[in-house]
Amino acid sequence: MVVAVFIGVGIGYLLKKFTPYPWLFWLGVFWGISAAILNVYKAYKVQVKSYEEFKERDELIKEKIQKEKNK
């Protein structure tokens, strides 16, 4: 997350340095923060998917235990 912000700031700094537009620095900062937010969102989606898989496994195990008890 921090790396994305630093890369965005670096790109913004270089754009500001090599062009006559100082606002490009803030554009780079915005890009970096946006990339960090996107990375957090992607990590969240992976965790939700992983949780759902564990939940399904847990339900299957509970069903097997119930079948064993009923025998």
Backbone atoms as SQL, in Angstrom:
CREATE TABLE atoms (id INTEGER PRIMARY KEY, chain TEXT, resi INTEGER, resn TEXT, atom TEXT, x REAL, y REAL, z REAL);
INSERT INTO atoms VALUES
  (1, 'A', 1, 'MET', 'N', 0.830, -1.181, 0.000),
  (2, 'A', 1, 'MET', 'CA', 0.000, 0.000, 0.000),
  (3, 'A', 1, 'MET', 'C', 0.876, 1.246, 0.000),
  (4, 'A', 2, 'VAL', 'N', 1.873, 1.265, 0.860),
  (5, 'A', 2, 'VAL', 'CA', 2.753, 2.424, 0.950),
  (6, 'A', 2, 'VAL', 'C', 3.573, 2.564, -0.323),
  (7, 'A', 3, 'VAL', 'N', 3.955, 1.428, -0.901),
  (8, 'A', 3, 'VAL', 'CA', 4.764, 1.460, -2.119),
  (9, 'A', 3, 'VAL', 'C', 3.993, 2.131, -3.248),
  (10, 'A', 4, 'ALA', 'N', 2.719, 1.844, -3.365),
  (11, 'A', 4, 'ALA', 'CA', 1.906, 2.450, -4.421),
  (12, 'A', 4, 'ALA', 'C', 1.865, 3.965, -4.277),
  (13, 'A', 5, 'VAL', 'N', 1.742, 4.446, -3.054),
  (14, 'A', 5, 'VAL', 'CA', 1.713, 5.895, -2.826),
  (15, 'A', 5, 'VAL', 'C', 3.065, 6.499, -3.181),
  (16, 'A', 6, 'PHE', 'N', 4.159, 5.839, -2.768),
  (17, 'A', 6, 'PHE', 'CA', 5.491, 6.369, -3.084),
  (18, 'A', 6, 'PHE', 'C', 5.754, 6.384, -4.587),
  (19, 'A', 7, 'ILE', 'N', 5.310, 5.361, -5.282),
  (20, 'A', 7, 'ILE', 'CA', 5.480, 5.342, -6.735),
  (21, 'A', 7, 'ILE', 'C', 4.684, 6.479, -7.369),
  (22, 'A', 8, 'GLY', 'N', 3.457, 6.680, -6.910),
  (23, 'A', 8, 'GLY', 'CA', 2.646, 7.781, -7.432),
  (24, 'A', 8, 'GLY', 'C', 3.272, 9.134, -7.158),
  (25, 'A', 9, 'VAL', 'N', 3.796, 9.321, -5.947),
  (26, 'A', 9, 'VAL', 'CA', 4.461, 10.586, -5.606),
  (27, 'A', 9, 'VAL', 'C', 5.698, 10.765, -6.477),
  (28, 'A', 10, 'GLY', 'N', 6.449, 9.688, -6.680),
  (29, 'A', 10, 'GLY', 'CA', 7.644, 9.775, -7.529),
  (30, 'A', 10, 'GLY', 'C', 7.309, 10.150, -8.957),
  (31, 'A', 11, 'ILE', 'N', 6.277, 9.532, -9.498),
  (32, 'A', 11, 'ILE', 'CA', 5.859, 9.871, -10.862),
  (33, 'A', 11, 'ILE', 'C', 5.385, 11.320, -10.919),
  (34, 'A', 12, 'GLY', 'N', 4.615, 11.726, -9.922),
  (35, 'A', 12, 'GLY', 'CA', 4.155, 13.113, -9.881),
  (36, 'A', 12, 'GLY', 'C', 5.303, 14.094, -9.779),
  (37, 'A', 13, 'TYR', 'N', 6.301, 13.759, -8.967),
  (38, 'A', 13, 'TYR', 'CA', 7.472, 14.633, -8.822),
  (39, 'A', 13, 'TYR', 'C', 8.222, 14.756, -10.142),
  (40, 'A', 14, 'LEU', 'N', 8.417, 13.618, -10.817),
  (41, 'A', 14, 'LEU', 'CA', 9.121, 13.662, -12.103),
  (42, 'A', 14, 'LEU', 'C', 8.331, 14.446, -13.147),
  (43, 'A', 15, 'LEU', 'N', 7.022, 14.262, -13.169),
  (44, 'A', 15, 'LEU', 'CA', 6.201, 15.029, -14.116),
  (45, 'A', 15, 'LEU', 'C', 6.276, 16.522, -13.819),
  (46, 'A', 16, 'LYS', 'N', 6.273, 16.873, -12.551),
  (47, 'A', 16, 'LYS', 'CA', 6.377, 18.285, -12.157),
  (48, 'A', 16, 'LYS', 'C', 7.737, 18.848, -12.545),
  (49, 'A', 17, 'LYS', 'N', 8.774, 18.048, -12.362),
  (50, 'A', 17, 'LYS', 'CA', 10.136, 18.510, -12.627),
  (51, 'A', 17, 'LYS', 'C', 10.389, 18.711, -14.118),
  (52, 'A', 18, 'PHE', 'N', 9.858, 17.807, -14.954),
  (53, 'A', 18, 'PHE', 'CA', 10.161, 17.859, -16.383),
  (54, 'A', 18, 'PHE', 'C', 9.113, 18.582, -17.225),
  (55, 'A', 19, 'THR', 'N', 8.054, 19.049, -16.606),
  (56, 'A', 19, 'THR', 'CA', 7.039, 19.817, -17.331),
  (57, 'A', 19, 'THR', 'C', 6.793, 21.127, -16.589),
  (58, 'A', 20, 'PRO', 'N', 6.206, 22.099, -17.253),
  (59, 'A', 20, 'PRO', 'CA', 5.940, 23.377, -16.573),
  (60, 'A', 20, 'PRO', 'C', 4.652, 23.372, -15.740),
  (61, 'A', 21, 'TYR', 'N', 4.089, 22.205, -15.503),
  (62, 'A', 21, 'TYR', 'CA', 2.817, 22.122, -14.791),
  (63, 'A', 21, 'TYR', 'C', 3.014, 21.563, -13.384),
  (64, 'A', 22, 'PRO', 'N', 2.977, 22.424, -12.361),
  (65, 'A', 22, 'PRO', 'CA', 3.203, 21.932, -10.991),
  (66, 'A', 22, 'PRO', 'C', 2.058, 21.075, -10.451),
  (67, 'A', 23, 'TRP', 'N', 0.876, 21.187, -11.015),
  (68, 'A', 23, 'TRP', 'CA', -0.254, 20.408, -10.520),
  (69, 'A', 23, 'TRP', 'C', -0.119, 18.923, -10.852),
  (70, 'A', 24, 'LEU', 'N', 0.805, 18.573, -11.742),
  (71, 'A', 24, 'LEU', 'CA', 1.001, 17.161, -12.074),
  (72, 'A', 24, 'LEU', 'C', 1.536, 16.367, -10.883),
  (73, 'A', 25, 'PHE', 'N', 2.206, 17.054, -9.951),
  (74, 'A', 25, 'PHE', 'CA', 2.645, 16.380, -8.726),
  (75, 'A', 25, 'PHE', 'C', 1.439, 15.836, -7.981),
  (76, 'A', 26, 'TRP', 'N', 0.403, 16.647, -7.853),
  (77, 'A', 26, 'TRP', 'CA', -0.794, 16.216, -7.125),
  (78, 'A', 26, 'TRP', 'C', -1.547, 15.135, -7.884),
  (79, 'A', 27, 'LEU', 'N', -1.440, 15.166, -9.196),
  (80, 'A', 27, 'LEU', 'CA', -2.024, 14.085, -9.986),
  (81, 'A', 27, 'LEU', 'C', -1.322, 12.766, -9.662),
  (82, 'A', 28, 'GLY', 'N', -0.004, 12.798, -9.540),
  (83, 'A', 28, 'GLY', 'CA', 0.754, 11.608, -9.161),
  (84, 'A', 28, 'GLY', 'C', 0.384, 11.118, -7.774),
  (85, 'A', 29, 'VAL', 'N', 0.204, 12.043, -6.833),
  (86, 'A', 29, 'VAL', 'CA', -0.220, 11.666, -5.482),
  (87, 'A', 29, 'VAL', 'C', -1.588, 10.990, -5.546),
  (88, 'A', 30, 'PHE', 'N', -2.487, 11.553, -6.316),
  (89, 'A', 30, 'PHE', 'CA', -3.819, 10.966, -6.477),
  (90, 'A', 30, 'PHE', 'C', -3.731, 9.566, -7.075),
  (91, 'A', 31, 'TRP', 'N', -2.893, 9.392, -8.099),
  (92, 'A', 31, 'TRP', 'CA', -2.715, 8.072, -8.708),
  (93, 'A', 31, 'TRP', 'C', -2.209, 7.070, -7.680),
  (94, 'A', 32, 'GLY', 'N', -1.242, 7.492, -6.884),
  (95, 'A', 32, 'GLY', 'CA', -0.684, 6.598, -5.871),
  (96, 'A', 32, 'GLY', 'C', -1.710, 6.185, -4.836),
  (97, 'A', 33, 'ILE', 'N', -2.478, 7.140, -4.350),
  (98, 'A', 33, 'ILE', 'CA', -3.503, 6.837, -3.353),
  (99, 'A', 33, 'ILE', 'C', -4.590, 5.951, -3.964),
  (100, 'A', 34, 'SER', 'N', -4.943, 6.237, -5.207),
  (101, 'A', 34, 'SER', 'CA', -5.947, 5.405, -5.887),
  (102, 'A', 34, 'SER', 'C', -5.453, 3.971, -6.049),
  (103, 'A', 35, 'ALA', 'N', -4.195, 3.815, -6.409),
  (104, 'A', 35, 'ALA', 'CA', -3.628, 2.469, -6.553),
  (105, 'A', 35, 'ALA', 'C', -3.611, 1.745, -5.212),
  (106, 'A', 36, 'ALA', 'N', -3.304, 2.458, -4.137),
  (107, 'A', 36, 'ALA', 'CA', -3.291, 1.842, -2.804),
  (108, 'A', 36, 'ALA', 'C', -4.692, 1.381, -2.410),
  (109, 'A', 37, 'ILE', 'N', -5.684, 2.206, -2.674),
  (110, 'A', 37, 'ILE', 'CA', -7.071, 1.835, -2.360),
  (111, 'A', 37, 'ILE', 'C', -7.491, 0.619, -3.183),
  (112, 'A', 38, 'LEU', 'N', -7.107, 0.593, -4.449),
  (113, 'A', 38, 'LEU', 'CA', -7.429, -0.551, -5.302),
  (114, 'A', 38, 'LEU', 'C', -6.762, -1.827, -4.781),
  (115, 'A', 39, 'ASN', 'N', -5.521, -1.721, -4.317),
  (116, 'A', 39, 'ASN', 'CA', -4.830, -2.891, -3.757),
  (117, 'A', 39, 'ASN', 'C', -5.537, -3.406, -2.508),
  (118, 'A', 40, 'VAL', 'N', -5.995, -2.511, -1.662),
  (119, 'A', 40, 'VAL', 'CA', -6.719, -2.921, -0.457),
  (120, 'A', 40, 'VAL', 'C', -8.024, -3.611, -0.846),
  (121, 'A', 41, 'TYR', 'N', -8.715, -3.082, -1.834),
  (122, 'A', 41, 'TYR', 'CA', -9.972, -3.682, -2.289),
  (123, 'A', 41, 'TYR', 'C', -9.740, -5.091, -2.846),
  (124, 'A', 42, 'LYS', 'N', -8.686, -5.250, -3.648),
  (125, 'A', 42, 'LYS', 'CA', -8.384, -6.570, -4.206),
  (126, 'A', 42, 'LYS', 'C', -8.049, -7.569, -3.102),
  (127, 'A', 43, 'ALA', 'N', -7.281, -7.136, -2.116),
  (128, 'A', 43, 'ALA', 'CA', -6.946, -8.021, -0.993),
  (129, 'A', 43, 'ALA', 'C', -8.204, -8.399, -0.221),
  (130, 'A', 44, 'TYR', 'N', -9.114, -7.454, -0.059),
  (131, 'A', 44, 'TYR', 'CA', -10.384, -7.726, 0.623),
  (132, 'A', 44, 'TYR', 'C', -11.183, -8.787, -0.129),
  (133, 'A', 45, 'LYS', 'N', -11.265, -8.660, -1.446),
  (134, 'A', 45, 'LYS', 'CA', -12.023, -9.623, -2.242),
  (135, 'A', 45, 'LYS', 'C', -11.425, -11.026, -2.125),
  (136, 'A', 46, 'VAL', 'N', -10.102, -11.126, -2.098),
  (137, 'A', 46, 'VAL', 'CA', -9.451, -12.430, -1.947),
  (138, 'A', 46, 'VAL', 'C', -9.786, -13.026, -0.586),
  (139, 'A', 47, 'GLN', 'N', -9.782, -12.203, 0.450),
  (140, 'A', 47, 'GLN', 'CA', -10.085, -12.699, 1.791),
  (141, 'A', 47, 'GLN', 'C', -11.536, -13.153, 1.904),
  (142, 'A', 48, 'VAL', 'N', -12.448, -12.436, 1.288),
  (143, 'A', 48, 'VAL', 'CA', -13.862, -12.829, 1.320),
  (144, 'A', 48, 'VAL', 'C', -14.042, -14.171, 0.616),
  (145, 'A', 49, 'LYS', 'N', -13.385, -14.343, -0.517),
  (146, 'A', 49, 'LYS', 'CA', -13.480, -15.612, -1.241),
  (147, 'A', 49, 'LYS', 'C', -12.908, -16.751, -0.395),
  (148, 'A', 50, 'SER', 'N', -11.787, -16.504, 0.243),
  (149, 'A', 50, 'SER', 'CA', -11.172, -17.514, 1.104),
  (150, 'A', 50, 'SER', 'C', -12.097, -17.867, 2.267),
  (151, 'A', 51, 'TYR', 'N', -12.723, -16.866, 2.856),
  (152, 'A', 51, 'TYR', 'CA', -13.656, -17.105, 3.957),
  (153, 'A', 51, 'TYR', 'C', -14.820, -17.974, 3.504),
  (154, 'A', 52, 'GLU', 'N', -15.345, -17.703, 2.325),
  (155, 'A', 52, 'GLU', 'CA', -16.465, -18.494, 1.806),
  (156, 'A', 52, 'GLU', 'C', -16.052, -19.952, 1.608),
  (157, 'A', 53, 'GLU', 'N', -14.825, -20.173, 1.134),
  (158, 'A', 53, 'GLU', 'CA', -14.354, -21.548, 0.948),
  (159, 'A', 53, 'GLU', 'C', -14.254, -22.270, 2.287),
  (160, 'A', 54, 'PHE', 'N', -13.731, -21.595, 3.307),
  (161, 'A', 54, 'PHE', 'CA', -13.645, -22.211, 4.627),
  (162, 'A', 54, 'PHE', 'C', -15.027, -22.474, 5.205),
  (163, 'A', 55, 'LYS', 'N', -15.954, -21.576, 4.936),
  (164, 'A', 55, 'LYS', 'CA', -17.316, -21.751, 5.430),
  (165, 'A', 55, 'LYS', 'C', -17.953, -22.989, 4.799),
  (166, 'A', 56, 'GLU', 'N', -17.748, -23.175, 3.495),
  (167, 'A', 56, 'GLU', 'CA', -18.293, -24.348, 2.810),
  (168, 'A', 56, 'GLU', 'C', -17.677, -25.632, 3.355),
  (169, 'A', 57, 'ARG', 'N', -16.359, -25.624, 3.584),
  (170, 'A', 57, 'ARG', 'CA', -15.696, -26.806, 4.145),
  (171, 'A', 57, 'ARG', 'C', -16.237, -27.123, 5.532),
  (172, 'A', 58, 'ASP', 'N', -16.448, -26.085, 6.316),
  (173, 'A', 58, 'ASP', 'CA', -16.967, -26.277, 7.670),
  (174, 'A', 58, 'ASP', 'C', -18.350, -26.914, 7.634),
  (175, 'A', 59, 'GLU', 'N', -19.196, -26.463, 6.721),
  (176, 'A', 59, 'GLU', 'CA', -20.536, -27.033, 6.604),
  (177, 'A', 59, 'GLU', 'C', -20.470, -28.500, 6.179),
  (178, 'A', 60, 'LEU', 'N', -19.564, -28.836, 5.264),
  (179, 'A', 60, 'LEU', 'CA', -19.424, -30.231, 4.841),
  (180, 'A', 60, 'LEU', 'C', -18.950, -31.109, 5.993),
  (181, 'A', 61, 'ILE', 'N', -18.019, -30.604, 6.767),
  (182, 'A', 61, 'ILE', 'CA', -17.522, -31.370, 7.917),
  (183, 'A', 61, 'ILE', 'C', -18.632, -31.580, 8.936),
  (184, 'A', 62, 'LYS', 'N', -19.420, -30.547, 9.183),
  (185, 'A', 62, 'LYS', 'CA', -20.539, -30.684, 10.122),
  (186, 'A', 62, 'LYS', 'C', -21.545, -31.720, 9.632),
  (187, 'A', 63, 'GLU', 'N', -21.820, -31.731, 8.329),
  (188, 'A', 63, 'GLU', 'CA', -22.744, -32.715, 7.775),
  (189, 'A', 63, 'GLU', 'C', -22.203, -34.137, 7.950),
  (190, 'A', 64, 'LYS', 'N', -20.906, -34.327, 7.718),
  (191, 'A', 64, 'LYS', 'CA', -20.307, -35.653, 7.887),
  (192, 'A', 64, 'LYS', 'C', -20.376, -36.100, 9.339),
  (193, 'A', 65, 'ILE', 'N', -20.141, -35.184, 10.255),
  (194, 'A', 65, 'ILE', 'CA', -20.216, -35.520, 11.678),
  (195, 'A', 65, 'ILE', 'C', -21.639, -35.908, 12.051),
  (196, 'A', 66, 'GLN', 'N', -22.625, -35.176, 11.542),
  (197, 'A', 66, 'GLN', 'CA', -24.023, -35.503, 11.821),
  (198, 'A', 66, 'GLN', 'C', -24.377, -36.886, 11.277),
  (199, 'A', 67, 'LYS', 'N', -23.892, -37.215, 10.080),
  (200, 'A', 67, 'LYS', 'CA', -24.168, -38.530, 9.500),
  (201, 'A', 67, 'LYS', 'C', -23.544, -39.633, 10.344),
  (202, 'A', 68, 'GLU', 'N', -22.347, -39.400, 10.846),
  (203, 'A', 68, 'GLU', 'CA', -21.677, -40.394, 11.695),
  (204, 'A', 68, 'GLU', 'C', -22.437, -40.596, 13.000),
  (205, 'A', 69, 'LYS', 'N', -22.963, -39.527, 13.561),
  (206, 'A', 69, 'LYS', 'CA', -23.717, -39.628, 14.814),
  (207, 'A', 69, 'LYS', 'C', -25.036, -40.359, 14.609),
  (208, 'A', 70, 'ASN', 'N', -25.645, -40.180, 13.457),
  (209, 'A', 70, 'ASN', 'CA', -26.946, -40.793, 13.182),
  (210, 'A', 70, 'ASN', 'C', -26.842, -42.284, 12.874),
  (211, 'A', 71, 'LYS', 'N', -25.681, -42.784, 12.607),
  (212, 'A', 71, 'LYS', 'CA', -25.525, -44.216, 12.275),
  (213, 'A', 71, 'LYS', 'C', -25.640, -45.078, 13.463);
